[in-house]
Amino acid sequence: MLSIVLHVLFVNQNTATATSNNDEVSLIRKSCNVTHYPDTCLSVLEADSRSKSATDLKSLTRISLDIICEQAIELKSLFIKAKENVTDPRLKSNVRVCIEAFDYCNYDMKTDGIPDFEKGNYFDANLDVGVCVVSASDCSDTGIKLFNREIAAFYNFSADVLPFINMLDS
């Protein structure tokens, strides 16, 4: 009898976990479907283990803000490393623009964007995420030919977080 009860509990727990995981994927898919770049949104969020623990749009958005910061730091690091090998003055200037842009994005998100979001000030949080979208544009607008795929993915994902915040604000 005890083995039957344990079996039922084990099966029910696994079923609940699978259902929960399906709900989490559904949250990611449902949220990404309203964005401009759903494929980027899906690939970024599904690749991040924290996203799978999101229980609602607010928690998924908060995780997304952290991802934006992390990606900005990574892009800044890539450009800092690339700068070491750049000799052309114009390219060096463009690399500096990108370093400053992604540094400012991260700074703004940490000092304003995330705190605004956590206070429920979604309007300002949206503006702060917009700073990151503009940062990616500023870097791309230099005509730089380094890390174009990464910059585009960052731009797309940052832009995709804007509708998340807008849905929370409505």
Secondary structure, 3 states (H helix, E strand, C coil): CHHHHHHHHHHHHHHHHHHHHHHHHHHHHHHHCCCCCHHHHHHHHHHCHHHHHCCCHHHHHHHHHHHHHHHHHHHHHHHHHHHCCCCCHHHHHHHHHHHHHHHHHHHHHHHHHHHHHHCCCHHHHHHHHHHHHHHHHHHHHCCCCCCHHHHHHHHHHHHHHHHHHHHHHC
